[in-house]
Amino acid sequence: MFLNWCNNAQQGEAAAQRQSWAEAEGFFLRAKQPDLALAMYRKARLWEAALRIAEDYLPAKVSYC
């Protein structure tokens, strides 16, 4: 199980480096690491995607004014 998680996370990092955002997101979510997907989208300044991940998987990270 750990190897699978590690492999998915590594593949997600590789996909993010290629700017294959949707592919990377899928790998991060399969690795049960939505925080990595959120960080990727924030780093790329893809705010709508970052907000979607936060709302769907990390609601504690979302604050509304």
C-alpha positions as CSV (number, residue, x, y, z in Angstrom):
1,M,0.0,0.0,0.0
2,F,2.8,2.4,0.9
3,L,4.6,1.7,-2.4
4,N,1.4,2.5,-4.3
5,W,0.9,5.8,-2.4
6,C,4.5,6.7,-3.0
7,N,4.3,5.8,-6.7
8,N,1.2,7.8,-7.3
9,A,2.6,10.8,-5.5
10,Q,5.8,10.6,-7.5
11,Q,3.9,10.2,-10.7
12,G,1.8,13.3,-9.7
13,E,5.0,15.3,-9.2
14,A,6.3,14.3,-12.6
15,A,3.0,15.2,-14.3
16,A,2.9,18.5,-12.5
17,Q,6.4,19.3,-13.8
18,R,5.1,18.7,-17.3
19,Q,2.2,21.0,-16.5
20,S,-0.3,18.1,-17.0
21,W,-2.5,19.4,-14.3
22,A,-5.4,17.1,-14.6
23,E,-3.2,14.0,-14.8
24,A,-1.2,15.2,-11.7
25,E,-4.4,15.9,-9.8
26,G,-5.6,12.3,-10.5
27,F,-2.3,10.8,-9.2
28,F,-2.4,13.0,-6.1
29,L,-6.0,12.1,-5.3
30,R,-5.3,8.4,-5.8
31,A,-2.4,8.8,-3.3
32,K,-5.0,10.3,-0.9
33,Q,-3.0,13.5,-0.9
34,P,-5.4,16.3,-2.0
35,D,-3.0,18.8,-0.2
36,L,-0.4,18.1,-2.9
37,A,-3.0,18.9,-5.6
38,L,-3.9,22.1,-3.8
39,A,-0.3,23.1,-3.5
40,M,0.3,22.3,-7.2
41,Y,-2.6,24.5,-8.3
42,R,-1.6,27.3,-5.9
43,K,2.0,27.3,-7.2
44,A,0.7,27.4,-10.8
45,R,-1.7,30.2,-9.8
46,L,-4.7,28.2,-11.1
47,W,-7.0,29.6,-8.5
48,E,-10.3,28.1,-9.7
49,A,-8.8,24.6,-9.7
50,A,-7.2,25.2,-6.2
51,L,-10.6,26.4,-4.8
52,R,-12.3,23.3,-6.3
53,I,-9.9,21.0,-4.7
54,A,-10.1,22.8,-1.4
55,E,-13.9,22.9,-1.3
56,D,-14.2,19.2,-2.3
57,Y,-11.4,17.6,-0.3
58,L,-10.0,20.1,2.2
59,P,-13.0,22.3,3.4
60,A,-11.1,23.4,6.5
61,K,-8.7,25.3,4.1
62,V,-11.5,27.4,2.7
63,S,-12.6,30.6,4.3
64,Y,-15.3,32.8,3.0
65,C,-15.6,36.5,3.9
